[in-house]
Amino acid sequence: MEDTNLFETQGMLFEFFKSELSKKDLFIFFQMYLYRNKYDKFSFEKYTCSQEVIFKCDKSNFSRSVKKLIAAQWLIKINTNEYELLYHQPF
């Protein structure tokens, strides 16, 4: 891992744990981070079995975590299947 990526990840963790989010929310955010596109957006056509494997939770728990991430301003919902990640906030 490059130093800049390590610094960015440490900053995300610091900010994340200051907010009222669970470890599951953190896990879902980082999975979205890993599977994002070059425009820092995460999308999927629909919640399928492969997403259950990636996120290790069912659709209702995923939706609950996403709502908490949006409320904490870590994600922006673009449409039903697409989210913009705001991890690049200054730390």
PyMOL Python script that loads the backbone (N, CA, C, O; Angstrom):
from pymol import cmd

cmd.read_pdbstr("""\
ATOM      1  N   MET A   1       0.845  -1.174   0.000  1.00  0.00           N
ATOM      2  CA  MET A   1       0.000   0.000   0.000  1.00  0.00           C
ATOM      3  C   MET A   1       0.894   1.243   0.000  1.00  0.00           C
ATOM      4  O   MET A   1       1.846   1.323   0.777  1.00  0.00           O
ATOM      5  N   GLU A   2       0.596   2.192  -0.852  1.00  0.00           N
ATOM      6  CA  GLU A   2       1.370   3.421  -0.921  1.00  0.00           C
ATOM      7  C   GLU A   2       1.117   4.259   0.323  1.00  0.00           C
ATOM      8  O   GLU A   2       0.090   4.106   0.984  1.00  0.00           O
ATOM      9  N   ASP A   3       2.057   5.145   0.638  1.00  0.00           N
ATOM     10  CA  ASP A   3       1.918   5.995   1.817  1.00  0.00           C
ATOM     11  C   ASP A   3       0.680   6.874   1.738  1.00  0.00           C
ATOM     12  O   ASP A   3       0.003   7.074   2.747  1.00  0.00           O
ATOM     13  N   THR A   4       0.370   7.407   0.554  1.00  0.00           N
ATOM     14  CA  THR A   4      -0.802   8.275   0.429  1.00  0.00           C
ATOM     15  C   THR A   4      -2.086   7.489   0.663  1.00  0.00           C
ATOM     16  O   THR A   4      -3.010   7.996   1.301  1.00  0.00           O
ATOM     17  N   ASN A   5      -2.160   6.263   0.160  1.00  0.00           N
ATOM     18  CA  ASN A   5      -3.340   5.438   0.400  1.00  0.00           C
ATOM     19  C   ASN A   5      -3.458   5.087   1.871  1.00  0.00           C
ATOM     20  O   ASN A   5      -4.562   5.073   2.416  1.00  0.00           O
ATOM     21  N   LEU A   6      -2.345   4.804   2.518  1.00  0.00           N
ATOM     22  CA  LEU A   6      -2.350   4.481   3.939  1.00  0.00           C
ATOM     23  C   LEU A   6      -2.827   5.679   4.751  1.00  0.00           C
ATOM     24  O   LEU A   6      -3.636   5.525   5.666  1.00  0.00           O
ATOM     25  N   PHE A   7      -2.334   6.869   4.424  1.00  0.00           N
ATOM     26  CA  PHE A   7      -2.747   8.087   5.115  1.00  0.00           C
ATOM     27  C   PHE A   7      -4.239   8.332   4.918  1.00  0.00           C
ATOM     28  O   PHE A   7      -4.949   8.674   5.864  1.00  0.00           O
ATOM     29  N   GLU A   8      -4.706   8.155   3.691  1.00  0.00           N
ATOM     30  CA  GLU A   8      -6.120   8.346   3.382  1.00  0.00           C
ATOM     31  C   GLU A   8      -6.979   7.355   4.165  1.00  0.00           C
ATOM     32  O   GLU A   8      -8.012   7.736   4.716  1.00  0.00           O
ATOM     33  N   THR A   9      -6.570   6.106   4.219  1.00  0.00           N
ATOM     34  CA  THR A   9      -7.315   5.083   4.946  1.00  0.00           C
ATOM     35  C   THR A   9      -7.318   5.372   6.442  1.00  0.00           C
ATOM     36  O   THR A   9      -8.347   5.205   7.095  1.00  0.00           O
ATOM     37  N   GLN A  10      -6.196   5.799   6.992  1.00  0.00           N
ATOM     38  CA  GLN A  10      -6.150   6.146   8.409  1.00  0.00           C
ATOM     39  C   GLN A  10      -7.078   7.317   8.710  1.00  0.00           C
ATOM     40  O   GLN A  10      -7.759   7.329   9.735  1.00  0.00           O
ATOM     41  N   GLY A  11      -7.104   8.290   7.823  1.00  0.00           N
ATOM     42  CA  GLY A  11      -7.998   9.430   8.000  1.00  0.00           C
ATOM     43  C   GLY A  11      -9.453   9.017   7.956  1.00  0.00           C
ATOM     44  O   GLY A  11     -10.265   9.500   8.744  1.00  0.00           O
ATOM     45  N   MET A  12      -9.787   8.117   7.032  1.00  0.00           N
ATOM     46  CA  MET A  12     -11.163   7.618   6.946  1.00  0.00           C
ATOM     47  C   MET A  12     -11.551   6.904   8.230  1.00  0.00           C
ATOM     48  O   MET A  12     -12.640   7.122   8.759  1.00  0.00           O
ATOM     49  N   LEU A  13     -10.670   6.054   8.731  1.00  0.00           N
ATOM     50  CA  LEU A  13     -10.965   5.319   9.959  1.00  0.00           C
ATOM     51  C   LEU A  13     -11.161   6.264  11.136  1.00  0.00           C
ATOM     52  O   LEU A  13     -12.081   6.080  11.933  1.00  0.00           O
ATOM     53  N   PHE A  14     -10.309   7.269  11.250  1.00  0.00           N
ATOM     54  CA  PHE A  14     -10.418   8.232  12.340  1.00  0.00           C
ATOM     55  C   PHE A  14     -11.764   8.946  12.296  1.00  0.00           C
ATOM     56  O   PHE A  14     -12.463   9.029  13.306  1.00  0.00           O
ATOM     57  N   GLU A  15     -12.122   9.460  11.123  1.00  0.00           N
ATOM     58  CA  GLU A  15     -13.397  10.158  10.975  1.00  0.00           C
ATOM     59  C   GLU A  15     -14.576   9.223  11.181  1.00  0.00           C
ATOM     60  O   GLU A  15     -15.586   9.602  11.774  1.00  0.00           O
ATOM     61  N   PHE A  16     -14.443   8.013  10.692  1.00  0.00           N
ATOM     62  CA  PHE A  16     -15.542   7.055  10.782  1.00  0.00           C
ATOM     63  C   PHE A  16     -15.859   6.733  12.227  1.00  0.00           C
ATOM     64  O   PHE A  16     -17.030   6.688  12.606  1.00  0.00           O
ATOM     65  N   PHE A  17     -14.850   6.509  13.035  1.00  0.00           N
ATOM     66  CA  PHE A  17     -15.102   6.125  14.418  1.00  0.00           C
ATOM     67  C   PHE A  17     -15.517   7.300  15.284  1.00  0.00           C
ATOM     68  O   PHE A  17     -16.014   7.094  16.391  1.00  0.00           O
ATOM     69  N   LYS A  18     -15.328   8.533  14.811  1.00  0.00           N
ATOM     70  CA  LYS A  18     -15.848   9.693  15.526  1.00  0.00           C
ATOM     71  C   LYS A  18     -17.357   9.776  15.377  1.00  0.00           C
ATOM     72  O   LYS A  18     -18.033  10.337  16.240  1.00  0.00           O
ATOM     73  N   SER A  19     -17.891   9.233  14.304  1.00  0.00           N
ATOM     74  CA  SER A  19     -19.331   9.290  14.059  1.00  0.00           C
ATOM     75  C   SER A  19     -20.022   8.083  14.681  1.00  0.00           C
ATOM     76  O   SER A  19     -19.367   7.167  15.177  1.00  0.00           O
ATOM     77  N   GLU A  20     -21.343   8.094  14.650  1.00  0.00           N
ATOM     78  CA  GLU A  20     -22.148   7.049  15.290  1.00  0.00           C
ATOM     79  C   GLU A  20     -22.458   5.921  14.311  1.00  0.00           C
ATOM     80  O   GLU A  20     -23.623   5.641  14.030  1.00  0.00           O
ATOM     81  N   LEU A  21     -21.433   5.286  13.800  1.00  0.00           N
ATOM     82  CA  LEU A  21     -21.620   4.208  12.837  1.00  0.00           C
ATOM     83  C   LEU A  21     -21.028   2.914  13.378  1.00  0.00           C
ATOM     84  O   LEU A  21     -20.049   2.926  14.124  1.00  0.00           O
ATOM     85  N   SER A  22     -21.629   1.816  12.996  1.00  0.00           N
ATOM     86  CA  SER A  22     -21.193   0.513  13.504  1.00  0.00           C
ATOM     87  C   SER A  22     -20.068  -0.076  12.655  1.00  0.00           C
ATOM     88  O   SER A  22     -19.722   0.453  11.599  1.00  0.00           O
ATOM     89  N   LYS A  23     -19.513  -1.172  13.135  1.00  0.00           N
ATOM     90  CA  LYS A  23     -18.479  -1.876  12.370  1.00  0.00           C
ATOM     91  C   LYS A  23     -19.051  -2.406  11.060  1.00  0.00           C
ATOM     92  O   LYS A  23     -18.353  -2.442  10.046  1.00  0.00           O
ATOM     93  N   LYS A  24     -20.304  -2.813  11.077  1.00  0.00           N
ATOM     94  CA  LYS A  24     -20.952  -3.306   9.854  1.00  0.00           C
ATOM     95  C   LYS A  24     -21.048  -2.177   8.824  1.00  0.00           C
ATOM     96  O   LYS A  24     -20.802  -2.392   7.637  1.00  0.00           O
ATOM     97  N   ASP A  25     -21.405  -0.973   9.283  1.00  0.00           N
ATOM     98  CA  ASP A  25     -21.463   0.185   8.384  1.00  0.00           C
ATOM     99  C   ASP A  25     -20.085   0.456   7.786  1.00  0.00           C
ATOM    100  O   ASP A  25     -19.956   0.730   6.593  1.00  0.00           O
ATOM    101  N   LEU A  26     -19.068   0.376   8.624  1.00  0.00           N
ATOM    102  CA  LEU A  26     -17.695   0.570   8.157  1.00  0.00           C
ATOM    103  C   LEU A  26     -17.325  -0.479   7.117  1.00  0.00           C
ATOM    104  O   LEU A  26     -16.731  -0.155   6.088  1.00  0.00           O
ATOM    105  N   PHE A  27     -17.672  -1.725   7.381  1.00  0.00           N
ATOM    106  CA  PHE A  27     -17.374  -2.809   6.448  1.00  0.00           C
ATOM    107  C   PHE A  27     -18.069  -2.573   5.107  1.00  0.00           C
ATOM    108  O   PHE A  27     -17.452  -2.738   4.055  1.00  0.00           O
ATOM    109  N   ILE A  28     -19.338  -2.193   5.135  1.00  0.00           N
ATOM    110  CA  ILE A  28     -20.085  -1.943   3.895  1.00  0.00           C
ATOM    111  C   ILE A  28     -19.471  -0.775   3.132  1.00  0.00           C
ATOM    112  O   ILE A  28     -19.333  -0.834   1.910  1.00  0.00           O
ATOM    113  N   PHE A  29     -19.100   0.288   3.848  1.00  0.00           N
ATOM    114  CA  PHE A  29     -18.481   1.428   3.179  1.00  0.00           C
ATOM    115  C   PHE A  29     -17.177   1.017   2.494  1.00  0.00           C
ATOM    116  O   PHE A  29     -16.941   1.387   1.344  1.00  0.00           O
ATOM    117  N   PHE A  30     -16.338   0.261   3.184  1.00  0.00           N
ATOM    118  CA  PHE A  30     -15.065  -0.130   2.589  1.00  0.00           C
ATOM    119  C   PHE A  30     -15.245  -1.108   1.438  1.00  0.00           C
ATOM    120  O   PHE A  30     -14.436  -1.107   0.510  1.00  0.00           O
ATOM    121  N   GLN A  31     -16.271  -1.935   1.467  1.00  0.00           N
ATOM    122  CA  GLN A  31     -16.550  -2.791   0.315  1.00  0.00           C
ATOM    123  C   GLN A  31     -16.983  -1.939  -0.876  1.00  0.00           C
ATOM    124  O   GLN A  31     -16.580  -2.201  -2.009  1.00  0.00           O
ATOM    125  N   MET A  32     -17.804  -0.919  -0.620  1.00  0.00           N
ATOM    126  CA  MET A  32     -18.183   0.004  -1.695  1.00  0.00           C
ATOM    127  C   MET A  32     -16.939   0.727  -2.216  1.00  0.00           C
ATOM    128  O   MET A  32     -16.791   0.936  -3.420  1.00  0.00           O
ATOM    129  N   TYR A  33     -16.060   1.100  -1.309  1.00  0.00           N
ATOM    130  CA  TYR A  33     -14.810   1.770  -1.677  1.00  0.00           C
ATOM    131  C   TYR A  33     -13.966   0.875  -2.583  1.00  0.00           C
ATOM    132  O   TYR A  33     -13.417   1.345  -3.580  1.00  0.00           O
ATOM    133  N   LEU A  34     -13.861  -0.395  -2.246  1.00  0.00           N
ATOM    134  CA  LEU A  34     -13.070  -1.330  -3.046  1.00  0.00           C
ATOM    135  C   LEU A  34     -13.670  -1.573  -4.425  1.00  0.00           C
ATOM    136  O   LEU A  34     -12.936  -1.775  -5.392  1.00  0.00           O
ATOM    137  N   TYR A  35     -14.997  -1.554  -4.525  1.00  0.00           N
ATOM    138  CA  TYR A  35     -15.673  -1.858  -5.789  1.00  0.00           C
ATOM    139  C   TYR A  35     -16.162  -0.603  -6.509  1.00  0.00           C
ATOM    140  O   TYR A  35     -17.014  -0.699  -7.393  1.00  0.00           O
ATOM    141  N   ARG A  36     -15.645   0.563  -6.152  1.00  0.00           N
ATOM    142  CA  ARG A  36     -16.078   1.814  -6.787  1.00  0.00           C
ATOM    143  C   ARG A  36     -15.477   1.921  -8.183  1.00  0.00           C
ATOM    144  O   ARG A  36     -14.553   1.187  -8.533  1.00  0.00           O
ATOM    145  N   ASN A  37     -16.018   2.853  -8.981  1.00  0.00           N
ATOM    146  CA  ASN A  37     -15.440   3.100 -10.304  1.00  0.00           C
ATOM    147  C   ASN A  37     -14.455   4.270 -10.214  1.00  0.00           C
ATOM    148  O   ASN A  37     -14.205   4.795  -9.128  1.00  0.00           O
ATOM    149  N   LYS A  38     -13.910   4.666 -11.336  1.00  0.00           N
ATOM    150  CA  LYS A  38     -12.894   5.728 -11.322  1.00  0.00           C
ATOM    151  C   LYS A  38     -13.473   7.095 -10.966  1.00  0.00           C
ATOM    152  O   LYS A  38     -12.720   8.032 -10.702  1.00  0.00           O
ATOM    153  N   TYR A  39     -14.802   7.221 -10.955  1.00  0.00           N
ATOM    154  CA  TYR A  39     -15.455   8.477 -10.586  1.00  0.00           C
ATOM    155  C   TYR A  39     -15.902   8.474  -9.132  1.00  0.00           C
ATOM    156  O   TYR A  39     -16.710   9.313  -8.733  1.00  0.00           O
ATOM    157  N   ASP A  40     -15.387   7.536  -8.328  1.00  0.00           N
ATOM    158  CA  ASP A  40     -15.734   7.400  -6.910  1.00  0.00           C
ATOM    159  C   ASP A  40     -17.216   7.136  -6.704  1.00  0.00           C
ATOM    160  O   ASP A  40     -17.825   7.634  -5.757  1.00  0.00           O
ATOM    161  N   LYS A  41     -17.783   6.350  -7.601  1.00  0.00           N
ATOM    162  CA  LYS A  41     -19.188   5.966  -7.488  1.00  0.00           C
ATOM    163  C   LYS A  41     -19.283   4.453  -7.413  1.00  0.00           C
ATOM    164  O   LYS A  41     -18.533   3.731  -8.070  1.00  0.00           O
ATOM    165  N   PHE A  42     -20.211   3.994  -6.606  1.00  0.00           N
ATOM    166  CA  PHE A  42     -20.481   2.569  -6.487  1.00  0.00           C
ATOM    167  C   PHE A  42     -21.873   2.332  -7.039  1.00  0.00           C
ATOM    168  O   PHE A  42     -22.809   3.053  -6.695  1.00  0.00           O
ATOM    169  N   SER A  43     -22.019   1.322  -7.898  1.00  0.00           N
ATOM    170  CA  SER A  43     -23.344   1.029  -8.436  1.00  0.00           C
ATOM    171  C   SER A  43     -23.500  -0.461  -8.662  1.00  0.00           C
ATOM    172  O   SER A  43     -22.530  -1.202  -8.821  1.00  0.00           O
ATOM    173  N   PHE A  44     -24.763  -0.869  -8.671  1.00  0.00           N
ATOM    174  CA  PHE A  44     -25.098  -2.236  -9.047  1.00  0.00           C
ATOM    175  C   PHE A  44     -26.504  -2.221  -9.609  1.00  0.00           C
ATOM    176  O   PHE A  44     -27.319  -1.372  -9.249  1.00  0.00           O
ATOM    177  N   GLU A  45     -26.780  -3.159 -10.488  1.00  0.00           N
ATOM    178  CA  GLU A  45     -28.091  -3.210 -11.136  1.00  0.00           C
ATOM    179  C   GLU A  45     -29.182  -3.549 -10.141  1.00  0.00           C
ATOM    180  O   GLU A  45     -30.222  -2.892 -10.103  1.00  0.00           O
ATOM    181  N   LYS A  46     -28.950  -4.564  -9.342  1.00  0.00           N
ATOM    182  CA  LYS A  46     -29.888  -4.913  -8.285  1.00  0.00           C
ATOM    183  C   LYS A  46     -29.148  -5.742  -7.253  1.00  0.00           C
ATOM    184  O   LYS A  46     -28.084  -6.294  -7.532  1.00  0.00           O
ATOM    185  N   TYR A  47     -29.698  -5.824  -6.097  1.00  0.00           N
ATOM    186  CA  TYR A  47     -29.050  -6.567  -5.022  1.00  0.00           C
ATOM    187  C   TYR A  47     -29.171  -8.049  -5.319  1.00  0.00           C
ATOM    188  O   TYR A  47     -30.265  -8.611  -5.256  1.00  0.00           O
ATOM    189  N   THR A  48     -28.063  -8.681  -5.641  1.00  0.00           N
ATOM    190  CA  THR A  48     -28.068 -10.085  -6.033  1.00  0.00           C
ATOM    191  C   THR A  48     -27.297 -10.917  -5.025  1.00  0.00           C
ATOM    192  O   THR A  48     -26.785 -10.403  -4.030  1.00  0.00           O
ATOM    193  N   CYS A  49     -27.226 -12.183  -5.296  1.00  0.00           N
ATOM    194  CA  CYS A  49     -26.485 -13.105  -4.430  1.00  0.00           C
ATOM    195  C   CYS A  49     -25.024 -12.684  -4.311  1.00  0.00           C
ATOM    196  O   CYS A  49     -24.430 -12.803  -3.240  1.00  0.00           O
ATOM    197  N   SER A  50     -24.444 -12.195  -5.399  1.00  0.00           N
ATOM    198  CA  SER A  50     -23.033 -11.791  -5.341  1.00  0.00           C
ATOM    199  C   SER A  50     -22.831 -10.617  -4.388  1.00  0.00           C
ATOM    200  O   SER A  50     -21.802 -10.541  -3.716  1.00  0.00           O
ATOM    201  N   GLN A  51     -23.805  -9.691  -4.321  1.00  0.00           N
ATOM    202  CA  GLN A  51     -23.698  -8.599  -3.356  1.00  0.00           C
ATOM    203  C   GLN A  51     -23.807  -9.124  -1.932  1.00  0.00           C
ATOM    204  O   GLN A  51     -23.136  -8.617  -1.033  1.00  0.00           O
ATOM    205  N   GLU A  52     -24.646 -10.136  -1.715  1.00  0.00           N
ATOM    206  CA  GLU A  52     -24.742 -10.714  -0.374  1.00  0.00           C
ATOM    207  C   GLU A  52     -23.408 -11.306   0.046  1.00  0.00           C
ATOM    208  O   GLU A  52     -23.038 -11.240   1.218  1.00  0.00           O
ATOM    209  N   VAL A  53     -22.687 -11.882  -0.901  1.00  0.00           N
ATOM    210  CA  VAL A  53     -21.369 -12.442  -0.598  1.00  0.00           C
ATOM    211  C   VAL A  53     -20.373 -11.314  -0.322  1.00  0.00           C
ATOM    212  O   VAL A  53     -19.582 -11.404   0.617  1.00  0.00           O
ATOM    213  N   ILE A  54     -20.406 -10.262  -1.127  1.00  0.00           N
ATOM    214  CA  ILE A  54     -19.484  -9.136  -0.954  1.00  0.00           C
ATOM    215  C   ILE A  54     -19.730  -8.432   0.377  1.00  0.00           C
ATOM    216  O   ILE A  54     -18.792  -8.190   1.136  1.00  0.00           O
ATOM    217  N   PHE A  55     -20.997  -8.102   0.663  1.00  0.00           N
ATOM    218  CA  PHE A  55     -21.320  -7.309   1.849  1.00  0.00           C
ATOM    219  C   PHE A  55     -21.581  -8.149   3.092  1.00  0.00           C
ATOM    220  O   PHE A  55     -21.641  -7.616   4.200  1.00  0.00           O
ATOM    221  N   LYS A  56     -21.735  -9.450   2.917  1.00  0.00           N
ATOM    222  CA  LYS A  56     -21.976 -10.367   4.032  1.00  0.00           C
ATOM    223  C   LYS A  56     -23.172  -9.950   4.882  1.00  0.00           C
ATOM    224  O   LYS A  56     -23.129 -10.024   6.110  1.00  0.00           O
ATOM    225  N   CYS A  57     -24.239  -9.510   4.217  1.00  0.00           N
ATOM    226  CA  CYS A  57     -25.477  -9.180   4.921  1.00  0.00           C
ATOM    227  C   CYS A  57     -26.632  -9.237   3.927  1.00  0.00           C
ATOM    228  O   CYS A  57     -26.429  -9.233   2.713  1.00  0.00           O
ATOM    229  N   ASP A  58     -27.837  -9.289   4.465  1.00  0.00           N
ATOM    230  CA  ASP A  58     -28.997  -9.321   3.588  1.00  0.00           C
ATOM    231  C   ASP A  58     -29.352  -7.900   3.147  1.00  0.00           C
ATOM    232  O   ASP A  58     -28.735  -6.929   3.586  1.00  0.00           O
ATOM    233  N   LYS A  59     -30.342  -7.797   2.283  1.00  0.00           N
ATOM    234  CA  LYS A  59     -30.688  -6.501   1.696  1.00  0.00           C
ATOM    235  C   LYS A  59     -31.176  -5.506   2.743  1.00  0.00           C
ATOM    236  O   LYS A  59     -30.852  -4.322   2.656  1.00  0.00           O
ATOM    237  N   SER A  60     -31.943  -5.956   3.727  1.00  0.00           N
ATOM    238  CA  SER A  60     -32.470  -5.017   4.728  1.00  0.00           C
ATOM    239  C   SER A  60     -31.344  -4.432   5.586  1.00  0.00           C
ATOM    240  O   SER A  60     -31.352  -3.235   5.875  1.00  0.00           O
ATOM    241  N   ASN A  61     -30.385  -5.253   5.993  1.00  0.00           N
ATOM    242  CA  ASN A  61     -29.248  -4.734   6.765  1.00  0.00           C
ATOM    243  C   ASN A  61     -28.373  -3.824   5.914  1.00  0.00           C
ATOM    244  O   ASN A  61     -27.848  -2.824   6.403  1.00  0.00           O
ATOM    245  N   PHE A  62     -28.217  -4.170   4.642  1.00  0.00           N
ATOM    246  CA  PHE A  62     -27.467  -3.322   3.722  1.00  0.00           C
ATOM    247  C   PHE A  62     -28.146  -1.957   3.604  1.00  0.00           C
ATOM    248  O   PHE A  62     -27.483  -0.924   3.692  1.00  0.00           O
ATOM    249  N   SER A  63     -29.460  -1.952   3.406  1.00  0.00           N
ATOM    250  CA  SER A  63     -30.209  -0.695   3.272  1.00  0.00           C
ATOM    251  C   SER A  63     -30.112   0.142   4.538  1.00  0.00           C
ATOM    252  O   SER A  63     -29.973   1.363   4.465  1.00  0.00           O
ATOM    253  N   ARG A  64     -30.182  -0.494   5.683  1.00  0.00           N
ATOM    254  CA  ARG A  64     -30.081   0.214   6.960  1.00  0.00           C
ATOM    255  C   ARG A  64     -28.709   0.881   7.087  1.00  0.00           C
ATOM    256  O   ARG A  64     -28.615   2.040   7.491  1.00  0.00           O
ATOM    257  N   SER A  65     -27.669   0.164   6.748  1.00  0.00           N
ATOM    258  CA  SER A  65     -26.320   0.734   6.816  1.00  0.00           C
ATOM    259  C   SER A  65     -26.144   1.871   5.820  1.00  0.00           C
ATOM    260  O   SER A  65     -25.527   2.887   6.140  1.00  0.00           O
ATOM    261  N   VAL A  66     -26.675   1.710   4.630  1.00  0.00           N
ATOM    262  CA  VAL A  66     -26.571   2.762   3.615  1.00  0.00           C
ATOM    263  C   VAL A  66     -27.282   4.026   4.092  1.00  0.00           C
ATOM    264  O   VAL A  66     -26.769   5.128   3.899  1.00  0.00           O
ATOM    265  N   LYS A  67     -28.447   3.884   4.707  1.00  0.00           N
ATOM    266  CA  LYS A  67     -29.164   5.056   5.232  1.00  0.00           C
ATOM    267  C   LYS A  67     -28.333   5.767   6.296  1.00  0.00           C
ATOM    268  O   LYS A  67     -28.283   6.996   6.327  1.00  0.00           O
ATOM    269  N   LYS A  68     -27.688   5.003   7.159  1.00  0.00           N
ATOM    270  CA  LYS A  68     -26.835   5.604   8.186  1.00  0.00           C
ATOM    271  C   LYS A  68     -25.624   6.292   7.561  1.00  0.00           C
ATOM    272  O   LYS A  68     -25.216   7.360   8.017  1.00  0.00           O
ATOM    273  N   LEU A  69     -25.052   5.694   6.531  1.00  0.00           N
ATOM    274  CA  LEU A  69     -23.909   6.299   5.844  1.00  0.00           C
ATOM    275  C   LEU A  69     -24.304   7.592   5.133  1.00  0.00           C
ATOM    276  O   LEU A  69     -23.532   8.551   5.107  1.00  0.00           O
ATOM    277  N   ILE A  70     -25.499   7.617   4.561  1.00  0.00           N
ATOM    278  CA  ILE A  70     -25.993   8.835   3.908  1.00  0.00           C
ATOM    279  C   ILE A  70     -26.230   9.920   4.952  1.00  0.00           C
ATOM    280  O   ILE A  70     -25.862  11.075   4.741  1.00  0.00           O
ATOM    281  N   ALA A  71     -26.845   9.552   6.079  1.00  0.00           N
ATOM    282  CA  ALA A  71     -27.109  10.520   7.145  1.00  0.00           C
ATOM    283  C   ALA A  71     -25.812  11.086   7.723  1.00  0.00           C
ATOM    284  O   ALA A  71     -25.758  12.254   8.108  1.00  0.00           O
ATOM    285  N   ALA A  72     -24.776  10.262   7.781  1.00  0.00           N
ATOM    286  CA  ALA A  72     -23.477  10.703   8.291  1.00  0.00           C
ATOM    287  C   ALA A  72     -22.648  11.416   7.218  1.00  0.00           C
ATOM    288  O   ALA A  72     -21.517  11.824   7.481  1.00  0.00           O
ATOM    289  N   GLN A  73     -23.194  11.565   6.032  1.00  0.00           N
ATOM    290  CA  GLN A  73     -22.565  12.237   4.891  1.00  0.00           C
ATOM    291  C   GLN A  73     -21.298  11.530   4.422  1.00  0.00           C
ATOM    292  O   GLN A  73     -20.301  12.169   4.084  1.00  0.00           O
ATOM    293  N   TRP A  74     -21.356  10.200   4.408  1.00  0.00           N
ATOM    294  CA  TRP A  74     -20.282   9.402   3.826  1.00  0.00           C
ATOM    295  C   TRP A  74     -20.644   8.932   2.430  1.00  0.00           C
ATOM    296  O   TRP A  74     -19.770   8.529   1.663  1.00  0.00           O
ATOM    297  N   LEU A  75     -21.931   8.979   2.094  1.00  0.00           N
ATOM    298  CA  LEU A  75     -22.425   8.600   0.768  1.00  0.00           C
ATOM    299  C   LEU A  75     -23.458   9.615   0.321  1.00  0.00           C
ATOM    300  O   LEU A  75     -24.102  10.272   1.139  1.00  0.00           O
ATOM    301  N   ILE A  76     -23.606   9.733  -0.987  1.00  0.00           N
ATOM    302  CA  ILE A  76     -24.719  10.471  -1.589  1.00  0.00           C
ATOM    303  C   ILE A  76     -25.432   9.494  -2.502  1.00  0.00           C
ATOM    304  O   ILE A  76     -24.803   8.828  -3.325  1.00  0.00           O
ATOM    305  N   LYS A  77     -26.739   9.410  -2.355  1.00  0.00           N
ATOM    306  CA  LYS A  77     -27.514   8.521  -3.221  1.00  0.00           C
ATOM    307  C   LYS A  77     -27.812   9.260  -4.513  1.00  0.00           C
ATOM    308  O   LYS A  77     -28.481  10.293  -4.502  1.00  0.00           O
ATOM    309  N   ILE A  78     -27.323   8.739  -5.613  1.00  0.00           N
ATOM    310  CA  ILE A  78     -27.535   9.363  -6.915  1.00  0.00           C
ATOM    311  C   ILE A  78     -28.859   8.894  -7.504  1.00  0.00           C
ATOM    312  O   ILE A  78     -29.670   9.702  -7.956  1.00  0.00           O
ATOM    313  N   ASN A  79     -29.065   7.595  -7.496  1.00  0.00           N
ATOM    314  CA  ASN A  79     -30.349   7.011  -7.883  1.00  0.00           C
ATOM    315  C   ASN A  79     -30.496   5.696  -7.132  1.00  0.00           C
ATOM    316  O   ASN A  79     -29.721   5.416  -6.217  1.00  0.00           O
ATOM    317  N   THR A  80     -31.463   4.902  -7.499  1.00  0.00           N
ATOM    318  CA  THR A  80     -31.757   3.684  -6.748  1.00  0.00           C
ATOM    319  C   THR A  80     -30.569   2.748  -6.624  1.00  0.00           C
ATOM    320  O   THR A  80     -30.415   2.085  -5.598  1.00  0.00           O
ATOM    321  N   ASN A  81     -29.742   2.680  -7.628  1.00  0.00           N
ATOM    322  CA  ASN A  81     -28.653   1.705  -7.651  1.00  0.00           C
ATOM    323  C   ASN A  81     -27.260   2.313  -7.667  1.00  0.00           C
ATOM    324  O   ASN A  81     -26.284   1.598  -7.892  1.00  0.00           O
ATOM    325  N   GLU A  82     -27.146   3.610  -7.433  1.00  0.00           N
ATOM    326  CA  GLU A  82     -25.837   4.249  -7.548  1.00  0.00           C
ATOM    327  C   GLU A  82     -25.606   5.221  -6.394  1.00  0.00           C
ATOM    328  O   GLU A  82     -26.491   5.991  -6.021  1.00  0.00           O
ATOM    329  N   TYR A  83     -24.396   5.164  -5.840  1.00  0.00           N
ATOM    330  CA  TYR A  83     -24.020   6.008  -4.712  1.00  0.00           C
ATOM    331  C   TYR A  83     -22.669   6.642  -4.989  1.00  0.00           C
ATOM    332  O   TYR A  83     -21.782   6.012  -5.564  1.00  0.00           O
ATOM    333  N   GLU A  84     -22.521   7.889  -4.575  1.00  0.00           N
ATOM    334  CA  GLU A  84     -21.221   8.544  -4.666  1.00  0.00           C
ATOM    335  C   GLU A  84     -20.558   8.470  -3.298  1.00  0.00           C
ATOM    336  O   GLU A  84     -21.184   8.779  -2.284  1.00  0.00           O
ATOM    337  N   LEU A  85     -19.301   8.063  -3.267  1.00  0.00           N
ATOM    338  CA  LEU A  85     -18.557   7.952  -2.019  1.00  0.00           C
ATOM    339  C   LEU A  85     -17.884   9.280  -1.708  1.00  0.00           C
ATOM    340  O   LEU A  85     -17.239   9.875  -2.571  1.00  0.00           O
ATOM    341  N   LEU A  86     -18.036   9.738  -0.477  1.00  0.00           N
ATOM    342  CA  LEU A  86     -17.453  11.015  -0.077  1.00  0.00           C
ATOM    343  C   LEU A  86     -16.266  10.815   0.850  1.00  0.00           C
ATOM    344  O   LEU A  86     -16.038  11.630   1.744  1.00  0.00           O
ATOM    345  N   TYR A  87     -15.519   9.758   0.655  1.00  0.00           N
ATOM    346  CA  TYR A  87     -14.379   9.459   1.516  1.00  0.00           C
ATOM    347  C   TYR A  87     -13.273  10.486   1.373  1.00  0.00           C
ATOM    348  O   TYR A  87     -12.397  10.565   2.234  1.00  0.00           O
ATOM    349  N   HIS A  88     -13.291  11.266   0.318  1.00  0.00           N
ATOM    350  CA  HIS A  88     -12.210  12.202   0.031  1.00  0.00           C
ATOM    351  C   HIS A  88     -12.356  13.517   0.784  1.00  0.00           C
ATOM    352  O   HIS A  88     -11.662  14.487   0.479  1.00  0.00           O
ATOM    353  N   GLN A  89     -13.262  13.558   1.777  1.00  0.00           N
ATOM    354  CA  GLN A  89     -13.398  14.763   2.585  1.00  0.00           C
ATOM    355  C   GLN A  89     -12.059  15.053   3.266  1.00  0.00           C
ATOM    356  O   GLN A  89     -11.308  14.128   3.575  1.00  0.00           O
ATOM    357  N   PRO A  90     -11.762  16.323   3.499  1.00  0.00           N
ATOM    358  CA  PRO A  90     -10.487  16.620   4.180  1.00  0.00           C
ATOM    359  C   PRO A  90     -10.525  16.120   5.618  1.00  0.00           C
ATOM    360  O   PRO A  90     -11.530  16.291   6.308  1.00  0.00           O
ATOM    361  N   PHE A  91      -9.464  15.517   6.064  1.00  0.00           N
ATOM    362  CA  PHE A  91      -9.416  14.969   7.424  1.00  0.00           C
ATOM    363  C   PHE A  91      -8.565  15.854   8.312  1.00  0.00           C
ATOM    364  O   PHE A  91      -8.399  15.564   9.496  1.00  0.00           O
TER     365      PHE A  91
END
""", "prot")
cmd.dss("prot")
cmd.show_as("cartoon", "prot")
cmd.util.cbc("prot")
cmd.orient("prot")
